[in-house]
Structure formats: structure tokens, C-alpha cells
Amino acid sequence: MNNAENWVKIENTTALKDKGRMVFRQEGKQILLIRSGTQIFAVNNRCPHEGYPLSEGSLSQDCSLTCNWHNWKFDLKSGDTLVGGDRLRHYPVRQGEDGLWIDLQDISASQVRQQALDNIQASFDRYEYDRMGRELARFRRAGGAYQEAVLDSLLRNYDRLEYGMGHAFAAAADWLAYGQELEQQGKDEDSLATVLEIISHVAWDCQRNPSYPYTQNVLPYTPEGLRAAIEAEDENRAIALTRGALKAGLTFGDLMPVLSRAALDHYKGFGHAAIYTYKAGQLADLLGEEAWEALLFPLVRYLVYANREDLIPEFRAYSKRLALWDGKGDQPIFADDLKGLSVSKSLARVVQSSARPEEVFLALQEVLAWNMLHFDVQFEQATDNAVVDNVNWLDFTHGLTFANAVRVLCEQVPDLWPRALLQMACFNGRNQSYIARNMDLKDWYVADRDKFFAETFTDLLDHGQPEPIISAHLMKLSTAVRTEVERASGMRRDVMLAGLNRFLHSPIKRKHLLRTARQAYRFVAREG
């Protein structure tokens, strides 16, 4: 209902009568009054796209106002944006014998927040990145909390992930936690950047995807049943059991042990299964109970569909070595013992120290960091290599992010250590063919850890990477290493920092035109 005190009289309308338009300023607002025939409209003078003055725009006979800077068009009668995205604010106008009046009453903060969230979602299909930022700013200015915007985005889109959780949901935990650090420091603009990164990545992963609905069936939950359904790749049963768990009052934390087991039942998804499980748990802690379904269902779907690399020849020795793990191997182990070992030999060496799981973890973590520091970038640049050698920087990051994830998961479920350590050994073995041993790497070592991380996280706010999967890996690895070096010392600490430093400051080749053409041509030639 309009309140009479919100109506403001326009005392001087000479310009409106003479030119058909005028700008009225009141309480920080710039309002364009524009005449079309006998009708008068009042709208914000600043175009909602980039703020250029609509008073310089063009008005058509059908009351369409065009911003001439970027050709955005606004229907003054309906209020619709005809070309462009953001909606233009309209104000009620009343004219009579007592003059021309405008209603300046603002819509409620809750309405502004809801409109902003709706508009964020509307920006997804065309991936209107800058519009997402503006709508987030409007949401925040209206009193919204950034985590509420993230939660809303997850709830609207978690059923649009055909094969389950991806990097957007997983990296959200690290970006959101960093954003909260920035908020506590009073850096609200910078914290908006972290949330924009989350939501724009969700948009990237879900762009124009339809809904891939989850079954509505509910089955009585047992941890053994859920694990078996995931193992059988039976999504509907796994989701129904998960629904049963939530219906029975179980929390996300209650389900973490069985999800961790399912993630490590195989060397699965290039380590993503364990990483996603860990990160989903962190994000659930940040967002609360409302997010549980939006995180559990895509995670379970991913665990069902993820490839099981222990079933291919390269890693077939994994299951054999797991069967031999008896916890009695008492041979001391160091990172140097693992350098240069193939998958099979890495697995065998780790089993020899099965009575020393903590020692094995430290050795593997250090050698995985050493591997990363010594990645031979010629493989990333290659144009004449076999498909199996399509290796890049992102591949090498997974060993360390996986190590960070499984350390936490195994601290909660200790009997998973054998699987986790053997899978870390798989990462070590697969890396060996892509390492350059004779490089001068002294410049990558970090002298001042605190300064390094302060600069690293500041730089992440302006990473400049067009693909969100790249920035996700920059954030995930930086967060993982920052966490792990707090527990490390000596060479293990130094090599983790150096490996991260080299990764952050090395170019990443993402498009391989010639390589793709050559590999495609040769592959088809072999088809016969």
C-alpha cells in the first residue's frame, strides 16, 4: 500500500514540458521523467547495466527506451527488460490539478533480496558474469548474507548436475571460508568476489542444463545398504537410502563415515571422490542443515558414476597390495625411498611399512609435493604425444589435495588408512613418467611463509582465469597446502611450499588445437 508521505511533488516541470524528459534528484536518487504522448513515466536515470544516463537514450513510439551505449531496451509500460538483463527500477507517477507527483517508496529489503536471487538464477543460461556480480551486490546491500546467496544457488541447481558433484560445489567451501575471513577484516567488496566465484562456477557447470531429478523414493537407511548401492552403481537405491537417513534424523556428519568408505572403496575419479566428500562436509558445516540434501544427493550421484581406476591395468596391483596389507610391515620409510618408483613398485614399497601408517603418509605427502615441484612442463606443451600422455598441471595438484582430504577422512575413520595410503602411492607411481629431475628449482623455495600465503590469497581475488576449473584448483591447492604446512616441518614443509609456488606462477596451456587434431586423425586411422 502506498503511503502518502512517500509521494513527492515535482515543483519545476518546465524541462519535461519543453523537452519531453527531465532528471529529478532526491535523496540520492536520479530519476528520469519521460513523456510519451499523454503518459509520463518515472525510472532510474542510471541504466542498470553499467550506469550510463538513460536521459541520453532513445524513446520509441511504443514506449521502449533504449540505452544507446549498449542497446539495452526497457518497456516503460510493462517494466520488462526487452534487450539486456537487469530490471530497471520504475516509480509510480500521479498527475492532476495539484501537479505531478512521484512515489519514492522503496520496496522492502526482503523483496530486494528475493528479486536479486531470482535475477542471479536468470543470469545463468547466458552466463552473464557481470550481472551476477551486480545482483549479488544488490542482495548484500539489502541486508543479505553471502552464505544465503550460495545456499540459494545450490538449492536451485543441485539437480542440474547430470553425473553429480563437480568442482563448483567442492571449491565453494574454500572460497566461502576465505570470504568469511575477508568479511571479518571489513573487506566486503573483496568478500563479494569470493561469492561471485562460487556462483559463477555453479552457473558454468549448470549452464542450460535441464533438471536431472533424483528419485523421490525413500528406503530404510543402513550404512551397509548405502555403501552397497553405491558399489552396485544403483543411483536410485542410493538416493532413496540417503533420503531414508535424513528422514530418520541423521545428520550430514552421521553419514560422513559411510561416504568416506564409499569414496575410498576404489581408486576413484582421479582422487575426486575423497576430495569431494571432504569438501562437501566442510561446506555442510558452513551452510547448515538446509544445504544437506543439496550436497548429499549430488555427492552420492558422483560416487555412483565416478570411474574406478583400480580396475584398469595401470593400477590393477592396487587391490592385490590392499589384500596383503597386514599392518605388520615395519620397515622405516622416507620420501627418497619412493622417488622414481612405478605404480606397482610404489604400492609394494608402501606395504613394507604398513605398521607405520603415519610415517607412510608423511613420506608420500612429501614425495607428491616433490613430484609437483619437478613436473616436466614439456608434456603440457606437447603437440605430438599419445593420448595417454595428455598430462597437465592440474593432474599434479591432485596428489596433494587428495592427501589433505584423506588425512582428515582417515582421522575420523582410521581403518581407511590402508586404502588412502595405497591410493596416494598410485598417484606417486603415475607421476614418475612426467618428472624432470635435473632442474634448477631453488628460486621456487619460499623464505617467508606468512608473506607468501598473504600474497597468494590476495592474488586469488584477481586470478584472471576465464575457466573456473582453473581458479578452483588454484584455490583448492592453496588451501590444502596452507592447512598441511601448519603440521609440517623441514623438507616436507619446504617442498610443499615450493611446489605450490611453482604451480601458481606457471602458465597453464588449456587449449590444444594441433594436439587434438593429430590425435583425432591418428585415432580414426586406426579404427579401420
Secondary structure, DSSP 8 states (H G I E B T S, - for coil): ---GGGEEEES--HHHHHHSEEEEEETTEEEEEEEETTEEEEEESB-TTT--BGGGSEE-TTSEEEETTTTEEEETTT--EEESSS---EE-EEEETTEEEEE-----HHHHHHHHHHHHHHTTTTT-HHHHHHHHHHHHHTT--HHHHHHHHHHHHGGG-TTS--HHHHHHHHHHHHHHHHHHTT-HHHHHHHHHHHHHHHHHHHTT--------------HHHHHHHHHTT-HHHHHHHHHHHHHTT--HHHHHHHHHHHHHSSSBGGGHHHHHHHHHHHHHHHH-GGGHHHHHHHHHHHHHHS-BGGGSGGGTHHHHHHHH--S-------GGGTTT--HHHHHHHHHTTTT-HHHHHHHHHHHHHHHHHTB-THHHH-SS--GGG---HHHHHHHHHHHHHHHHHHHHSGGGHHHHHHHHHHHHHHHGGGB--S---GGGS-S-HHHHHHHHHHHHTT---SSHHHHHHHHHHHHHHHHHHTT--HHHHHHHHHHHHHHHTS------HHHHHHHHHHHHHHH-
